[in-house]
């Protein structure tokens, strides 16, 4: 009887466990302390990657003006020169002989002019004393004038030959630095040959754009230079109207830009308009095992790590998310809200 009573009591205790209602579902997760951001499109500058290099506004060529032999070159690449400074000397021995010959001709013409003037003085005296007729005097006057003219022409020819010899001096066309001076002394040169190349004007970042972008670039547009290539931000100062080989030349100025390495290639992107993009503060993106990721808040308020592809923007501390998330997603970063 006692055993039956114990069994009944155990059965009574087991009934609520077998036939009771189910336990309530888990409550939604609670996010830790941090900052959340709901993604939405923002209008930003549309940047296009282009080729660029450090250059100067202009480049001046110091050219040979006469044929001859380059007997000396006093500068080399990297030297700083002033406008009008003599860089080298070209000598043509033929010009020296020509100048000497013209000098002899000028001396002969001057002697003839002296003789003609003496003859005129004598004719004038005889005419005044009624010995020569007026026609004889006129003849002497014409002969003296012709001799003077021939002497002046000979002197001018001699001066022109001497001036041509003086054009053998190679002068700097502008203030700047010598980029190249590769012709060695003793070389034969011809008129128009470049003896040295000199920078002229302020240093600029020179960009080459496809002609399809020519109408999208304006003066004042921002140019982003890769970190470590150049200091500060560059802005477009001139868009050249000509198209060469399907490309348009654009110059941009940057503060602190130096012309120490003209021709250095740099990585650049130029603003060509506006577009919609997903832009977030850089603190919302973390890099784990070499991959960029963001924490996305799910519907049940849990965090899900999602890999994304990002790109830099012109705004410091912000990045553009190219893929991995969509507008309306909520990003989360742990820590104290900023």
JOLINDA-V622947 format. One record per pair of residues at least 24 apart in sequence whose ideal C-beta (glycine too) atoms are under 10 Angstrom apart, sorted by the first residue. I is the first residue (numbers start at 0). GAP is how many residues later the second one is. If there is no record, write none. Layout:
BEGIN
I/GAP + I/GAP
END
This chain:
BEGIN
25/274 + 26/273 + 27/271 + 27/272 + 27/273 + 27/274 + 28/268 + 28/269 + 28/271 + 28/272 + 28/273 + 28/274 + 29/271 + 29/272 + 30/264 + 30/266 + 30/270 + 30/271 + 30/272 + 30/301 + 30/303 + 31/271 + 31/300 + 31/302 + 31/303 + 32/301 + 32/302 + 32/303 + 32/304 + 33/261 + 33/269 + 33/298 + 33/299 + 33/300 + 33/301 + 33/302 + 33/303 + 34/246 + 34/248 + 34/249 + 34/296 + 34/297 + 34/298 + 34/299 + 34/300 + 34/301 + 34/302 + 34/303 + 35/248 + 35/259 + 35/261 + 35/294 + 35/295 + 35/296 + 35/297 + 35/301 + 36/243 + 36/244 + 36/246 + 36/247 + 36/257 + 36/260 + 36/292 + 36/293 + 36/294 + 36/295 + 36/296 + 37/259 + 37/289 + 37/290 + 37/291 + 37/292 + 37/293 + 38/239 + 38/240 + 38/241 + 38/245 + 38/255 + 38/257 + 38/282 + 38/286 + 38/287 + 38/288 + 38/289 + 38/290 + 38/291 + 38/292 + 39/236 + 39/238 + 39/239 + 39/287 + 39/288 + 39/289 + 40/234 + 40/235 + 40/236 + 40/237 + 40/238 + 40/286 + 41/233 + 41/234 + 41/235 + 41/236 + 41/237 + 41/238 + 41/271 + 41/273 + 41/276 + 41/278 + 42/231 + 42/232 + 42/233 + 42/234 + 42/236 + 43/227 + 43/230 + 43/231 + 43/232 + 43/233 + 43/234 + 43/235 + 43/269 + 43/270 + 43/271 + 43/274 + 43/276 + 44/176 + 44/177 + 44/179 + 44/224 + 44/225 + 44/226 + 44/227 + 44/228 + 44/229 + 44/230 + 44/232 + 44/268 + 44/269 + 44/270 + 45/170 + 45/223 + 45/224 + 45/225 + 45/226 + 45/227 + 45/228 + 45/229 + 45/230 + 45/231 + 46/174 + 46/175 + 46/176 + 46/177 + 46/221 + 46/222 + 46/223 + 46/224 + 46/225 + 46/226 + 46/228 + 46/264 + 46/265 + 46/266 + 46/267 + 46/273 + 47/159 + 47/161 + 47/162 + 47/165 + 47/168 + 47/169 + 47/220 + 47/221 + 47/222 + 47/223 + 47/224 + 47/225 + 48/175 + 48/177 + 48/218 + 48/219 + 48/220 + 48/221 + 49/157 + 49/158 + 49/159 + 49/160 + 49/163 + 49/167 + 49/173 + 49/197 + 49/198 + 49/200 + 49/217 + 49/218 + 49/219 + 49/220 + 49/222 + 50/155 + 50/156 + 50/157 + 50/158 + 50/196 + 50/214 + 50/215 + 50/216 + 50/217 + 51/152 + 51/153 + 51/154 + 51/155 + 51/156 + 51/157 + 51/171 + 51/173 + 51/174 + 51/177 + 51/178 + 51/182 + 51/198 + 51/200 + 51/212 + 51/213 + 51/214 + 51/215 + 51/216 + 51/217 + 51/218 + 52/151 + 52/152 + 52/153 + 52/154 + 52/155 + 52/208 + 52/209 + 52/210 + 52/211 + 52/212 + 52/213 + 52/215 + 53/149 + 53/150 + 53/151 + 53/152 + 53/175 + 53/176 + 53/200 + 53/203 + 53/204 + 53/205 + 53/206 + 53/207 + 53/208 + 53/209 + 53/210 + 53/211 + 53/212 + 54/144 + 54/146 + 54/148 + 54/149 + 54/150 + 54/151 + 54/152 + 54/194 + 54/196 + 54/204 + 54/207 + 54/208 + 54/209 + 55/118 + 55/120 + 55/121 + 55/123 + 55/142 + 55/143 + 55/144 + 55/145 + 55/146 + 55/147 + 55/148 + 55/150 + 55/195 + 55/203 + 55/206 + 56/142 + 56/143 + 56/144 + 56/145 + 56/146 + 56/147 + 56/149 + 56/180 + 56/181 + 56/194 + 56/196 + 56/202 + 57/115 + 57/116 + 57/118 + 57/140 + 57/141 + 57/142 + 57/143 + 57/144 + 57/146 + 58/114 + 58/115 + 58/117 + 58/120 + 58/121 + 58/138 + 58/139 + 58/140 + 58/141 + 58/142 + 58/203 + 59/112 + 59/113 + 59/114 + 59/115 + 59/116 + 59/119 + 59/136 + 59/137 + 59/138 + 59/139 + 59/140 + 59/141 + 60/112 + 60/118 + 60/119 + 60/131 + 60/132 + 60/133 + 60/134 + 60/135 + 60/136 + 60/137 + 60/139 + 61/24 + 61/25 + 61/26 + 61/108 + 61/109 + 61/110 + 61/111 + 61/112 + 61/116 + 61/119 + 61/132 + 61/133 + 61/134 + 61/135 + 61/136 + 62/107 + 62/108 + 62/110 + 62/126 + 62/128 + 62/129 + 62/130 + 62/131 + 62/132 + 62/133 + 63/24 + 63/26 + 63/103 + 63/104 + 63/106 + 63/119 + 63/125 + 63/126 + 63/127 + 63/128 + 63/129 + 63/130 + 63/131 + 64/25 + 64/99 + 64/101 + 64/102 + 64/103 + 64/104 + 64/105 + 64/106 + 64/124 + 64/126 + 64/127 + 64/128 + 64/130 + 65/24 + 65/25 + 65/26 + 65/28 + 65/29 + 65/98 + 65/99 + 65/100 + 65/101 + 65/102 + 65/103 + 65/123 + 65/124 + 65/125 + 66/25 + 66/27 + 66/28 + 66/101 + 66/121 + 66/122 + 66/123 + 66/124 + 66/125 + 66/126 + 67/24 + 67/25 + 67/26 + 67/27 + 67/97 + 67/99 + 67/100 + 67/120 + 67/121 + 67/122 + 67/123 + 68/24 + 68/99 + 68/116 + 68/117 + 68/118 + 68/119 + 68/120 + 69/98 + 69/100 + 69/113 + 69/114 + 69/115 + 69/116 + 69/117 + 69/118 + 69/119 + 69/123 + 69/125 + 70/97 + 70/114 + 70/115 + 70/116 + 71/98 + 71/113 + 71/114 + 72/97 + 72/108 + 72/109 + 72/110 + 72/111 + 72/112 + 72/113 + 72/114 + 72/122 + 72/123 + 73/96 + 73/107 + 73/111 + 74/95 + 74/97 + 74/102 + 74/103 + 74/106 + 74/120 + 74/121 + 74/123 + 75/102 + 75/104 + 75/105 + 75/106 + 75/120 + 76/100 + 76/101 + 76/102 + 76/103 + 76/104 + 76/105 + 76/119 + 76/120 + 77/99 + 77/100 + 77/101 + 77/102 + 77/103 + 77/182 + 78/93 + 78/97 + 78/98 + 78/99 + 78/102 + 78/117 + 78/119 + 79/92 + 79/95 + 79/96 + 79/97 + 79/98 + 79/118 + 79/119 + 80/90 + 80/91 + 80/92 + 80/93 + 80/94 + 80/95 + 80/96 + 80/97 + 80/100 + 80/115 + 80/117 + 80/118 + 81/90 + 81/92 + 81/93 + 81/94 + 82/88 + 82/89 + 82/90 + 82/91 + 82/92 + 82/93 + 82/115 + 82/117 + 83/85 + 83/87 + 83/88 + 83/89 + 83/90 + 83/91 + 84/85 + 84/86 + 84/87 + 84/90 + 84/113 + 85/83 + 85/84 + 85/85 + 85/86 + 86/82 + 86/83 + 86/84 + 86/85 + 86/86 + 86/91 + 86/94 + 86/108 + 86/109 + 86/111 + 87/80 + 87/81 + 87/82 + 87/83 + 87/93 + 87/95 + 87/97 + 87/101 + 87/107 + 87/108 + 88/79 + 88/80 + 88/81 + 88/96 + 89/75 + 89/77 + 89/78 + 89/79 + 89/80 + 89/97 + 89/98 + 89/99 + 89/100 + 89/101 + 89/103 + 89/105 + 90/74 + 90/77 + 91/72 + 91/73 + 91/75 + 91/76 + 91/97 + 92/72 + 93/71 + 94/66 + 94/67 + 94/68 + 94/69 + 94/70 + 94/71 + 94/72 + 94/73 + 95/65 + 95/66 + 95/69 + 96/64 + 97/59 + 97/60 + 97/62 + 97/63 + 97/64 + 97/66 + 97/67 + 98/58 + 98/59 + 98/60 + 98/61 + 98/62 + 98/63 + 98/64 + 98/65 + 98/66 + 99/58 + 99/61 + 100/56 + 100/57 + 100/60 + 101/52 + 101/53 + 101/54 + 101/55 + 101/56 + 101/57 + 101/58 + 101/59 + 101/60 + 102/51 + 102/52 + 102/54 + 102/55 + 102/56 + 102/58 + 102/59 + 103/50 + 103/54 + 104/45 + 104/46 + 104/48 + 104/49 + 104/50 + 104/52 + 104/53 + 105/44 + 105/45 + 105/46 + 105/47 + 105/48 + 105/49 + 105/50 + 105/51 + 105/52 + 105/53 + 106/44 + 106/47 + 106/48 + 106/51 + 107/42 + 107/43 + 107/46 + 108/38 + 108/39 + 108/40 + 108/41 + 108/42 + 108/43 + 108/44 + 108/45 + 108/46 + 108/48 + 108/49 + 109/37 + 109/38 + 109/40 + 109/41 + 109/42 + 109/44 + 109/45 + 110/36 + 110/40 + 111/31 + 111/32 + 111/34 + 111/35 + 111/36 + 111/38 + 111/39 + 111/42 + 112/30 + 112/31 + 112/32 + 112/33 + 112/34 + 112/35 + 112/36 + 112/37 + 112/38 + 112/39 + 112/41 + 113/30 + 113/33 + 113/34 + 113/37 + 114/28 + 114/29 + 114/32 + 115/24 + 115/25 + 115/26 + 115/27 + 115/28 + 115/29 + 115/30 + 115/31 + 115/32 + 115/34 + 115/35 + 116/26 + 116/27 + 116/28 + 116/30 + 116/31 + 117/26 + 118/24 + 118/25 + 118/28 + 119/24 + 119/25 + 119/27 + 166/24 + 169/25 + 169/26 + 170/24 + 171/24 + 171/26 + 171/28 + 172/24 + 172/25 + 172/27 + 173/24 + 173/25 + 173/26 + 173/27 + 174/24 + 174/25 + 174/26 + 175/24 + 175/25 + 175/83 + 175/86 + 176/82 + 176/83 + 176/85 + 178/80 + 178/83 + 178/84 + 196/65 + 198/60 + 198/63 + 200/50 + 200/58 + 201/35 + 201/49 + 201/51 + 201/55 + 201/57 + 202/48 + 202/50 + 202/51 + 202/53 + 202/54 + 202/55 + 202/56 + 202/57 + 202/58 + 202/59 + 203/30 + 203/32 + 203/33 + 203/34 + 203/46 + 203/47 + 203/48 + 203/49 + 203/50 + 203/53 + 203/55 + 204/24 + 204/25 + 204/29 + 204/30 + 204/31 + 204/32 + 204/45 + 204/46 + 204/47 + 204/48 + 204/49 + 204/52 + 204/59 + 204/61 + 204/63 + 204/65 + 205/32 + 205/34 + 205/43 + 205/44 + 205/45 + 205/46 + 205/56 + 205/57 + 205/60 + 205/62 + 206/27 + 206/29 + 206/32 + 206/40 + 206/41 + 206/42 + 206/43 + 206/44 + 206/45 + 206/59 + 206/61 + 206/62 + 206/63 + 207/36 + 207/37 + 207/38 + 207/39 + 207/40 + 207/41 + 207/42 + 208/30 + 208/34 + 208/37 + 208/38 + 208/39 + 208/40 + 208/41 + 208/61 + 208/63 + 209/33 + 209/36 + 209/37 + 209/38 + 210/32 + 210/33 + 210/34 + 210/35 + 210/36 + 210/37 + 211/34 + 211/36 + 211/60 + 212/34 + 212/35 + 212/37 + 212/57 + 212/59 + 212/60 + 213/25 + 213/26 + 213/27 + 213/29 + 213/33 + 213/34 + 213/36 + 213/58 + 214/24 + 214/33 + 214/57 + 215/54 + 215/55 + 215/56 + 215/57 + 216/31 + 216/33 + 216/53 + 216/54 + 216/55 + 216/56 + 217/53 + 217/54 + 217/55 + 218/31 + 218/32 + 218/33 + 219/51 + 220/29 + 220/31 + 220/49 + 220/50 + 220/51 + 220/52 + 221/30 + 221/47 + 221/48 + 221/49 + 221/92 + 222/27 + 222/29 + 222/30 + 222/31 + 222/43 + 222/45 + 222/46 + 222/47 + 222/48 + 222/91 + 223/43 + 223/44 + 223/45 + 223/46 + 223/47 + 223/88 + 223/89 + 223/90 + 224/27 + 224/29 + 224/32 + 224/41 + 224/42 + 224/43 + 224/44 + 225/40 + 225/41 + 225/42 + 225/43 + 225/86 + 226/40 + 226/85 + 227/38 + 227/39 + 228/25 + 228/35 + 228/36 + 228/37 + 228/38 + 228/39 + 229/24 + 229/25 + 229/26 + 229/27 + 229/28 + 229/34 + 229/36 + 229/37 + 229/38 + 230/24 + 230/25 + 230/26 + 230/27 + 231/24 + 231/25 + 232/81 + 232/83 + 233/32 + 233/34 + 233/36 + 234/36 + 235/34 + 235/35 + 268/42 + 268/43 + 268/45 + 270/43 + 275/51 + 276/34 + 276/36 + 276/43 + 276/44 + 276/45 + 277/30 + 277/32 + 277/41 + 277/42 + 277/43 + 277/44 + 277/45 + 277/46 + 277/47 + 277/48 + 277/49 + 277/51 + 277/53 + 278/32 + 278/34 + 278/36 + 278/39 + 278/40 + 278/41 + 278/42 + 279/28 + 279/30 + 279/33 + 279/38 + 279/39 + 279/40 + 279/41 + 279/45 + 279/51 + 279/53 + 280/34 + 280/36 + 280/37 + 280/38 + 280/50 + 280/52 + 280/57 + 281/28 + 281/30 + 281/31 + 281/33 + 281/34 + 281/35 + 281/36 + 281/37 + 282/34 + 282/35 + 282/36 + 282/50 + 282/52 + 282/55 + 283/24 + 283/34 + 283/35 + 283/37 + 283/47 + 283/48 + 283/49 + 284/25 + 284/34 + 284/36 + 284/39 + 284/46 + 284/48 + 285/47 + 285/48 + 291/27 + 291/29 + 291/32 + 292/31 + 293/27 + 293/30 + 293/31 + 293/35 + 293/37 + 293/38 + 293/39 + 294/35 + 294/36 + 294/37 + 294/38 + 294/39 + 295/28 + 295/29 + 295/30 + 295/33 + 295/34 + 295/35 + 295/36 + 296/32 + 296/33 + 296/34 + 296/35 + 297/31 + 297/32 + 300/29 + 300/31 + 302/28 + 302/29 + 302/31 + 303/25 + 303/28 + 305/25
END
